[in-house]
């Protein structure tokens, strides 16, 4: 048990690599090595190991934000299951793309989850699949009206400010600022106030 607990703790270097991926999920091993002061071979080896055992997964998670001032397009689920069936239901929910968050209680028979859904729709998971599952004894749902903070916006604070700035994806380039026109003074006549030329036009011989 002691060894399993020790192996489950990320080293300082692994934590920095995970934090770097939080800032840029498309980060290459070469760029991570340059910013964090590591060798590319070490970064590739550690990222491969973290991904192989499931410790780290880089995914694209759609954001549930309120649409037109309405609901956030997500439901909060509270699911009660038969004793001994918790792991089975949790694994099935975790495999779904529309379940970005799952939590369990120490009682061993209760699951909290968030499901992405279209506002006003009869989601098959809520109205058919979960109620028809024999291992599910009860189900409660609540509409999420407002999202204050997303877990995807959380950052592990182990990087320096300079490292975070170097890892942040560059935004679109701004066009160069045009110099402002020089202000005209009283000695500079406006085009419509300039005196007309008094020179006579050339005459033909």
Number of C-alpha atoms within 10 A of each C-alpha: 6 6 7 8 8 10 10 9 10 13 11 10 14 15 16 18 22 23 20 25 20 19 20 16 16 11 16 13 19 14 15 23 17 13 15 18 9 15 13 16 11 12 21 16 11 16 17 12 13 17 12 11 9 8 12 14 13 12 7 9 11 11 14 18 18 16 10 7 9 12 19 21 21 24 23 16 18 17 20 19 21 15 13 11 15 20 14 11 18 16 11 9 19 14 10 10 12 16 17 18 14 15 11 16 10 7 8 15 18 20 20 17 19 21 25 20 20 13 16 9 8 11 14 11 14 17 10 11 11 17 15 12 11 10 17 20 15 13 15 12 15 11 17 19 15 15 13 6 8 10 8 12 8 11 14 12 11 16 17 10 10 9 16 17 13 17 22 13 13 8 6 6 6 6 6 6 6 6 6 6 6 6 6 9 8 6 6 10 11 11 7 7 8 9 9 7 7 6 6 6 7 6 5 4 3
